[in-house]
């Protein structure tokens, strides 16, 4: 059943855009591809015209916008293009191998007429290695200004749409446009990709479902994703109606990157709470198992491009702008803010803190100046208009209250400011203040530190001949805050505390400013954008190293699509093959798990149907067969449910109790009959049960099991880990084993497992001269892996012959010690019915020890 969240997405995922129109077909860009047999997998409209003969590793960088500036020629005939030197995408190639070709896929910041798009595409490909994605105007508006800016941007910055006028309510047509735009980007990547040689690196929240479209085409594609904005806590993210679709799409990447551990932790928490996935940290790397694939989690804040900042500094020095500003603010202490005009940048909070500073510390009246540079707004809407009006009013009020002839306490610059002019302001500022209430990274403090350091042979340094110094007041809610250990961190909502921090920053001793500056400059200069991209690429290489070794295939519809990656020797059980081996064999051992194998895991009524009972009885009636149900269930339940199967062997509670048929007595297979440990373990479990809402204790004859499936996922897992340590400590001298499983912690006697049951059955058959020449063992969970392992051990010890027919089979496509799988319980029953039909029932048949 497809959920309501997938409305119309099946059409969208196949490239149909019914509500928004289809772009006109155009000739395709030349494909750089030499891999035989891959092109046939692609859309008909993505066929290569001129395949390349060169095969080498290449990086395809995909982002919403290309690192290119487009400008109409003065005569209005054609376009001129140039690199956007401010673009992070342009600079990250400095960290990639020198011989690696970099190709960019993205949109242009210009409206190119449909008739010109082919020519523009060819020019950009030839001259800039760029592949433009042209979005139809209706899709572009709904995609960028709609879903990205009205839904994702506010939500990822912790702003919920409590009313239609505040943040914007979820609009499914905008989501459909987002999906459609991502689909168009995927077509542009597919046009140029060589899936066995290329890496794909996708950037930011505009393209979060793109990994699914690309993974659907190329199961083994090496693909990374980096999120440049915050990832919100699960309590915020879970309000998004398409929350699972986006998580599952991101998990189709091989490596997912975040600026800070907080953002990564929130993402992992969402995956745990909404998808039931857990992560592991191994040798410093965080990974999450997802259908046999390990999705890596990368935590690495981006840096700045040192060369660009230094060249801008030289330009600022050449233009004499630094000298002009020093003269303009002579005798003044300059605090500087550089922010986008955005509701999350906290510009007005900063102005209120400046006002408070001048009120509380009157010595700064006439001396302290806040220069606030505000970059043009990228979004639009009523919230932004209200913010601009509020900022203007604050500036007017502060200047009227504290201003005097020759002194303006707030200098508000809301025009475009060149890089060199911005660098000049950085150079003369005593302190930079960042008061954003939420920001993904914010590189302003990094740029400021480098500008205060200056460049050799230039007059642009803070004091060209003296020691370098700088001070930072930064919000604790921005991504760069953890890396700047010498900065004064503030809660920008606390106006008084922010004002005190600003006072401290400009009042502190020069020697302290110098030490903090040196610490920051050392970090910023070594952790630049090249360091960041090199680290991400190396982790992508490591994560993807076995892609072309493992067998991969895709399953699922729409955004439920995922790739299952399994060992090359792991394959689906062929019914004809096992039936043939079954008919030829003389002595057979058939071991079946109960829940999730013979009986569906989700079934509330665990009593088997009459058809299943009949099938089991038919198998048991064949004199060649020894048939066992091996389960963790109690013997009373199994004995009741399987009572009609008189010749069936049953091993209950993972083999603690065992009988070969209904006519035999239950045999206690435990090594010890001392259950004094229950008096120790049960009070501990009760303690955790009382403290963990949704948990419960199951008491078996031989074991105690603590369940936390219905508890809060995070708290339940934490309590289970704590309980495991607690029980291991108090039961250290008892003859029991303490194990954790899926939503359980179990205490049971030592030496009891399904593996020991299988070993006992094989050994007993061998000792009675009935060496099994056919073994079928089926199970679905972690405890059944012990049975699969015991088969290997039995072959190694000679109890089973490796040349005989051995079928260890798990239920579901997942990593397992078994060599075969069946999809579900229905597949298992179908296969057993075929074997039952091939059986030779005999009245004297049945299990015998």
Order of alpha helices (4+ residues) and beta strands (2+ residues): alpha-beta-beta-beta-alpha-beta-alpha-beta-alpha-alpha-alpha-beta-alpha-beta-alpha-alpha-beta-alpha-beta-beta-beta-alpha-alpha-beta-alpha-beta-alpha-beta-alpha-beta-alpha-beta-beta-alpha-alpha-alpha-beta-beta-beta-alpha-beta-alpha-beta-alpha-beta-beta-beta-alpha-beta-beta-alpha-beta-beta-alpha-beta-alpha-beta-beta-alpha
